Amino acid sequence: MRIKKGIVASAKIGLPIAIVILIMIVPFGVSSEREAHAFLRRYFNFSATEFNALDRGEVITRLPPVPDSREVAVLGAVRVNVSKDIFVARIRDIANFKRSSNVLEIGRFGKTPKLDDLRGLTIDEDDINALRECRVGDCGVKLSAAWIDRLQKGIDWNAPDYQIRPSTMIKQMLVEYAQGYLAGGNARLGVYQDKEYAHKVADDVVSLLRQTQYIYNYAPDFLRYLEQFPQSKPAGVEDFIYWSREKFGLKPVISLTHISIYRKSRTGGTDLFIASKQLYASHYFESSLVFTYFLDDTQNSREPAAYLIYLNRSRADGLRGRFSDAKRRLIAGELRDGMEKNLNILKERLSGPRRSI
């Protein structure tokens, strides 16, 4: 797998796969405008010039520092004219919310994932051919040792129709993976062994969650739930998992993503958080966690209005080892451009015909 070219090319296409949303209403007695500005100034050092641009409706993008050499992060903020109820409704309709030329196929799993949920998923011929040669420590698709062994033993790769069976097996394994996560949480996430090293997905997920200290200031019980899922579930939480196949770099990426929506009532309002974490990705990404802070500003407007603050943190295998700093600098500008483009599209889409209910 040509990771260097792949990850650079991916930056030109757009942002990483998963979308994660965190929505929060202002604490009682504090204006929403001041709260949003304080949040950005405290944690991301936003300037007065950037605040003014936000209030004019412009998109602001930043590239925050990261603690891990494998990581890239991009921050974006924009003001949108939409209510929190409409925004949540759009998230639930994830296929339409993520609709773009980069999203080739997408769908939601049911409460109990089953094979029929993946009827719209295509396994690419290049991936099937890579699976034929797949071995532990040398595989063109991110898989665990157990999955690799299952594919090699369960398929007659010399049969004339050998390409049919791998597609069904991969889909079945994805279903089992989703079922396992719903039952056992992060502990049931996989260990990628497509490279010479083993990568435990749960370790990265927990690491990323524990590095979001600013979220703990607002919803510690929610982050505890994301780490201990499905245990420690606060009241008012709804969850779903969706799958997608998206253009990224030199090859499409199949991924599974967990969306968690959390409502918390309090004196003076209701806090709403929507979080997403990547559970699996077939290429490039070892982990991904994104938070978007959505701050209702309707009280300062004649129509629904909010600040949408989006932070995506992803760790990629192509940023391991030598030259990782150079690679990161190379893609930084493209990531920022991709964020700005996507937020402008999102702003236009959210301000469209379905603005109220």
N, C-alpha and C positions, 0 to 999 in steps of 0.2 A: 504494500500500500504506500503510495507516494504522499505521505502526510504533509510535507512542506508545501507542495504545490496545492494540495487539496485544501488546507486550512486557509491559505492566502486567497484561493479562488472563492472559498466560502464567504469570506468577508465581503467580497464584491457583490454577492447575491443578497445578503441580508443578515439578520440577527439570528442567534442560535434558536433551537427548536422551541424549546419550551417557553410559554408565557405564564408568569406568575403575578397575581394581583394581591395587593394589600390595600384595603380601603379603610380610612379612619375619619370619623367625624371629630370636630374640634372639642377639646375639653371645655366644660362649662365655664363661662366667664371670659374666654379668650377669643378674640376675633379670628375667623378662619384664615384671613390674609396674613395676620401676624404669626399664626401657628405654622403655616406652610413656610413662610420666610425663615422663621426660627429653626425649623427642622432642617432646611437646606443650608442655612448658615452654620449651624452647629456641627452637622455631620459631613457636609460636602463643600463648605467654604464658599458658598455662592456669594457673589458680589452684588452691590446695589444696581449695577448696570444689568446684570442677569435678571434680577428681580423685576426691573422695569420692562425688560424684554418679555418675560413671562406674562406680565399683566397686559401687554399689548397683543398677546396671543401667539408669540413666537415660540418655536421649539428651542430648548436649551439642551445641549449634550455635553457630557464630561467623560473623562477616562480616569476613574479613581485608581489609586495605588492598590496593589494586590499583595497578599502575604505569601503566595505560592508561585513558583516559577512556571507551573503548568497553567496558571489561571489568566484569563482575560476578563475584564469587567467594563461595563459601559452603563452610564447613567443618563437618563433623559427625563425631561420635564416639559409639560405643556398644559395650557388651560383649555378645558373642553366644556361645551354646553350640553350637559347631559346629567340626569339625576342618578343617584346611586341605584335606585330600583331598576332603571333601564340598563345601567351598566352590568348589573348582576344578571339580568335576563339575557343579555348578549353573551356573557361568559358561559352560562348554562348551554346556550346554543353554540357550542364550541366550533362546530364545523363551519358555520357561517361567520363567526367572529374571526377565525383564523384564515378565512378564504383569501387566497392570493395565488399568483402564478407560481409561487414557490411551493405551495402545499399541493402535492399531487393527489393524495388520498388521505382521508381522515374519518374517524368515527369514534363513538363512545361505547365503552363496555357497559353491559347491564350490571345490576347489583351483584349478580353472580356471573362472572365472565364465562362465556362459552364460545365455541368455535364459530358459530354463526355471526357473532359480533365482528369477526374479521373477514366477512365475505367480500368486502370491498378492497382488501389489501392485496397488492401484487408483490411477489418476491421477484426481484430483478434477475435476469438471466446471468448477469455478471456475478451476482452473489451466489447463485446456485452453482456456477462453475468454481467459484472460490471455495465453496463448501466441499466440493469433491476432493480438493487437495488439502483440506483443513486438518491440521494436527495441533495438539497442545503445544503452545509456544510459537506456533507459526500458522496463523489463520488470517484470511482476508476479511473476516467478519468477527465482531466482538461476541465471544461465546465463552461459557464456562467449560471446564474439562468434562463435566457430566454431559453437557449438550453435545460437545464434539464427539464423545464416545458413542452417544446415542445415534447420532447421524451416521457415523461410520459403520456401526454394527447393524443399523436398521434399514439400510438402503443398499440395494444392489447397483452400484455405480456403473456396472458394465451392461446393465439392461438397456434396450433401445429407448425406453421411455423413462429413463432415470431422472429426468428433470421434473417429473410430476410429483414424485414422492417427497422430495425435500421441501417443497412449498407447503404441503400439508403438515409435515412434521414441525417445521418452524412455527407455523401458526398454532399448532397444538402446544408447543413449548411456551409460546408467548401467553396463551390462555392460562396455562398452569402457573406461569411466573406471576401473572396478575392475581390469580387466586391465592397463591402463596403469600404475596405481599399483603393482600387484604386480611388474611388470617394472622400473619406473623410480623408484619411491619418491616422495618429496616433490616432486621436480622435475616429476613428471607431474600434480600437482594443478592444479586449474583456476584461471582468472583470471575472477572474477565481473565482468560488465559490464552488469548490470541497472540500475545507477545511472549518474550522470554521471561517476563516477570508476571506475577499474579497481581491483579488489582481488585481489591475488595471495595465494591461500590458503597456499601454502608458506611465505611470509614470516611469517605469523602462527603457523603450526605451529612453526617453528624458534624464533621469539621466545618462545613459551610454554615450550618445552622448555628453553631456555637460562636461563629464570628459575626453574627448579626446582632450585636449588643444593643444597637439603637432600637431594634424592634422590641427587645425585652422591656424597654421603658414604657411601651404601649400595651403589649399583650403577652406577658410571660407565660400565661397558661396556654396560649395558642402555640407558641414555639415549643413548649414542653410536649404538647400533643403531637406536633410534627416530628419530634425526635422519638417519642415513645409510641407512636401510632401502632396499633389501634387502641392502645391503652390511654388513660388520662384524658378521655374525650370530654371537652366542655359541653355544656348544654347549648343547643342551637347550631351545631356543626352539621354540614352536609358535605359529602365527598363523592367524587367520581374519578374514574380513570379513562383517559382517551388514548387512542393510538394514532399515529400519523406516519406518512411517508413523504418526505420533503426534499426538495433540491438543496444540496449543500456540497460545495466543492466539486470534486470529480465524480461523485456518486451519490445517489439518493440515500437518505438516512431514515431507517425505521426506528421509531421511538415509542415508549410508553411513558405517560406523564400522569401524575396524581394531582388533581385539583381539590383543594379543601376550602370551603366557604364557612366563615365563622362570624356569627352575629353575637354581639354582647350588649345588653341593655344596661344603661346607667342613668343617673340623674342628669337631665338636660339633653339626652340624645341616645343614639344607638351607634356603637362601633361595629364596623363591618370589615372583615379581613378575608381576602381570598389568596391562598398560597398554592404554589405548584412546585413540584420537584420532579426531576427526571428520574425514572426508575430504570430505564434501559435505553441504550442507543446502539445501533448496529455498526456505526463508524464514528471515528473522530473523538467523540465526547466521553470522558470518563465520569463526569458528573456535571450537573447544572442546577442552579437554584436562582430564582428571580423573584424580586419583590417589587410591586408597584404600590406606591402610597397615593391613595385617591382621597383628596380632602374636599369635602362639600363646601362650596362658597356661595350657595344660592342666596344667603341672606344679604350679600353685597351685589346682587344682580336681579334684574327683573325677570329672568328666566333661569332654568336649571344651569348651574355652573359648578366647576370643580377644578382643582389642580390634580393632574395625573403625573406622578413621579415614579419612574420605572428604573429599576436597577437589576441588571442581569449579570450573574457571575457564573462562568463556565470554566471547567478544567479539561484540557485537551491533551491527548497523548502526543500530538505533534509538537508540544511545547516542553517536552522533557529533554534533559541533557544539554549538550553543547548548542550554542547559537540560539537558545530560547529567547534571550533578550532581544536579539536582532530580529527574530521572527515576530515577536510581539510588537516591536516598533513598526515593522513593516505593515502589519494588519491594523494598527491602532486607528489610523486615519480612515480606513475603509469601514471599520466598525462604527466610527462616529457618523460617517455619512449614511450608513445603513440605518442607524438609530433615528437620525433626523428624518429620513424618507419615510420610515415606518410610522413614526409618530404623527407626521403630517397626514398620512393616509388614514390612520386611526382617528385622528381629530375630525377629518372630513366625514368618515363613516359614522362616528358617534353623533355627529351633528346633523345627520340625515333625517329622513322622513319619520323614523320611529323614535322620536325624541321624548315622547311622553306616553303615559298609560293612564 
